[in-house]
Amino acid sequence: PSLPPFHSRWLLFLHVPVLTIIQPSTRMLCEMYYARGPSKICHLRVDTLAQIVTYSNAHAHSHLLLLETCQGLLAGALLERMGGFGKLVQVFFGDFPVRLALENFSHLSDGDQSVLLEYPLHRVGSLLHSQQPSPVVVDSRAEGPHRDVVGRPGLEPHGERVGEPGTEPCGDAVSMELGTGD
């Protein structure tokens, strides 16, 4: 005996599972990790993640420094916001960065993930003790094309070292406007 079409559709609806594959988003991934184990992502809810990304002012062509212990969830959210432009430096504890959640951001292309760089936290101290030149302050109140350089001796107004053969122009010179105090 054959069932009427209505009954066969009803039985299919009741007993045959339907699987719908959808593209993951930051919101879905955060909700999934929060439901599976909120302590793994530091009890980071979707609204808190949205506030962190908003307050970080992450956008295309921005340069960000990130230190997180949320298994790469925050790094993935920032990469999604940056859209493959700019730089995101992830500082991490230990020997390698933990990016378990970042692997689930499958909708990010290789170009989007190429802006992610990593740097170990134990090497940050070496940056502070390296021989980096101090910033140069250019006095904008001086008249003419030759402004006075305040800060480091031996520099011309355009940030070039004088008196030292074989040195290239200094690329870290910072130009600051000095106020008149009025």
C-alpha positions as CSV (number, residue, x, y, z in Angstrom):
1,P,0.0,0.0,0.0
2,S,1.3,3.4,-1.1
3,L,0.9,6.4,1.2
4,P,-0.6,9.6,-0.1
5,P,1.9,12.3,-1.1
6,F,1.1,14.4,2.0
7,H,2.0,11.5,4.3
8,S,5.3,10.7,2.5
9,R,6.4,14.4,2.7
10,W,5.4,14.4,6.3
11,L,7.5,11.3,7.1
12,L,10.4,12.7,5.2
13,F,10.2,15.9,7.2
14,L,10.1,14.0,10.5
15,H,12.8,11.4,9.8
16,V,15.2,12.6,7.3
17,P,17.7,15.2,8.6
18,V,18.3,18.2,6.4
19,L,21.7,19.8,6.5
20,T,22.2,23.3,5.4
21,I,25.7,24.6,5.0
22,I,26.1,28.3,5.5
23,Q,29.1,30.6,5.4
24,P,30.6,31.2,8.9
25,S,30.6,34.7,10.3
26,T,32.3,36.2,13.3
27,R,29.1,36.2,15.2
28,M,28.3,32.6,14.5
29,L,31.8,31.5,15.5
30,C,31.7,33.5,18.7
31,E,28.3,32.0,19.7
32,M,29.6,28.5,18.8
33,Y,32.7,28.8,21.0
34,Y,30.8,30.4,23.8
35,A,28.3,27.5,23.8
36,R,31.0,24.8,23.7
37,G,33.3,26.3,26.3
38,P,33.2,29.9,27.3
39,S,36.4,29.7,29.3
40,K,38.3,28.9,26.2
41,I,37.6,32.3,24.8
42,C,37.8,34.1,28.1
43,H,33.9,34.3,28.4
44,L,33.9,36.7,25.5
45,R,30.3,37.2,24.3
46,V,29.3,38.5,20.9
47,D,28.4,42.0,22.2
48,T,31.8,42.3,24.0
49,L,33.6,41.1,20.9
50,A,31.8,43.7,18.8
51,Q,32.7,46.5,21.3
52,I,36.4,45.5,21.3
53,V,36.5,45.5,17.5
54,T,34.7,48.8,17.4
55,Y,36.8,50.5,20.0
56,S,40.0,49.2,18.4
57,N,39.2,51.4,15.3
58,A,40.2,48.5,13.0
59,H,39.7,49.4,9.4
60,A,41.5,48.8,6.1
61,H,45.1,50.0,6.0
62,S,45.4,50.2,9.8
63,H,48.3,48.9,11.8
64,L,47.3,47.0,14.9
65,L,49.1,45.2,17.7
66,L,47.2,42.4,19.4
67,L,47.8,40.4,22.5
68,E,45.0,37.9,23.1
69,T,44.3,34.6,24.7
70,C,41.0,33.8,23.0
71,Q,42.4,31.2,20.6
72,G,42.5,33.6,17.7
73,L,38.8,34.6,17.8
74,L,39.7,38.3,18.2
75,A,42.4,38.0,15.6
76,G,39.9,36.6,13.1
77,A,37.4,39.3,13.9
78,L,40.0,42.0,13.3
79,L,41.2,40.4,10.1
80,E,37.6,40.3,8.8
81,R,37.2,44.0,9.6
82,M,40.5,44.9,7.9
83,G,39.7,43.2,4.7
84,G,43.2,42.2,3.7
85,F,44.7,45.7,4.0
86,G,47.1,46.9,6.7
87,K,49.1,45.0,9.3
88,L,48.0,43.0,12.3
89,V,50.9,42.0,14.6
90,Q,49.9,39.3,17.1
91,V,52.1,39.2,20.1
92,F,51.9,35.8,21.8
93,F,53.1,33.9,24.9
94,G,55.2,30.8,24.5
95,D,56.7,29.2,21.4
96,F,53.9,29.7,18.9
97,P,50.6,31.6,18.6
98,V,47.4,29.7,19.5
99,R,45.0,30.2,16.5
100,L,42.5,27.4,16.9
101,A,39.5,29.6,16.2
102,L,41.3,31.4,13.3
103,E,41.2,28.1,11.3
104,N,37.4,28.3,11.4
105,F,37.4,31.7,9.6
106,S,37.3,29.8,6.3
107,H,35.7,32.7,4.5
108,L,38.9,34.7,4.9
109,S,41.1,34.5,1.8
110,D,44.8,34.0,1.8
111,G,45.2,37.7,1.1
112,D,43.2,38.5,4.2
113,Q,45.3,36.3,6.3
114,S,48.6,37.5,4.8
115,V,48.4,40.8,6.8
116,L,48.7,38.7,10.1
117,L,52.2,38.7,11.5
118,E,53.3,37.2,14.8
119,Y,55.9,38.2,17.3
120,P,56.8,36.3,20.5
121,L,56.3,38.3,23.7
122,H,59.7,37.3,25.2
123,R,61.5,39.1,22.4
124,V,59.7,42.4,23.0
125,G,62.3,43.4,25.6
126,S,65.0,43.2,22.9
127,L,63.2,45.9,20.9
128,L,63.4,48.3,23.9
129,H,67.2,47.7,24.4
130,S,68.1,47.9,20.7
131,Q,70.0,50.9,19.3
132,Q,67.0,52.7,17.8
133,P,67.5,56.4,17.1
134,S,65.4,58.7,19.2
135,P,62.6,60.7,17.4
136,V,63.5,64.1,15.9
137,V,61.3,67.1,16.6
138,V,61.3,69.7,13.8
139,D,60.7,73.3,15.0
140,S,58.0,74.6,12.7
141,R,58.4,78.2,14.0
142,A,61.7,78.7,12.2
143,E,61.7,80.8,9.1
144,G,62.8,79.6,5.6
145,P,63.5,76.1,4.3
146,H,66.1,75.3,6.9
147,R,64.2,74.7,10.1
148,D,66.0,74.0,13.4
149,V,66.2,70.4,14.4
150,V,65.7,69.8,18.1
151,G,66.5,66.4,19.7
152,R,69.5,64.7,18.0
153,P,72.8,66.3,17.1
154,G,74.3,65.6,13.8
155,L,71.1,65.8,11.7
156,E,70.2,68.0,8.9
157,P,66.7,69.4,8.8
158,H,65.5,66.6,6.5
159,G,66.5,63.8,8.8
160,E,69.9,63.0,7.2
161,R,73.0,62.3,9.2
162,V,76.0,64.5,8.5
163,G,79.6,63.7,9.1
164,E,79.2,59.9,8.9
165,P,80.2,58.4,5.6
166,G,78.1,55.5,4.3
167,T,75.0,56.2,6.4
168,E,71.7,56.4,4.8
169,P,68.9,59.0,5.6
170,C,67.2,58.3,8.8
171,G,63.8,56.9,8.2
172,D,62.4,57.2,11.7
173,A,62.4,60.9,12.0
174,V,59.2,62.2,13.5
175,S,58.0,65.7,12.5
176,M,55.9,67.4,15.2
177,E,54.4,70.8,15.2
178,L,55.4,72.8,18.2
179,G,52.8,75.2,19.6
180,T,53.5,78.8,20.4
181,G,51.8,78.5,23.8
182,D,49.2,81.1,23.1
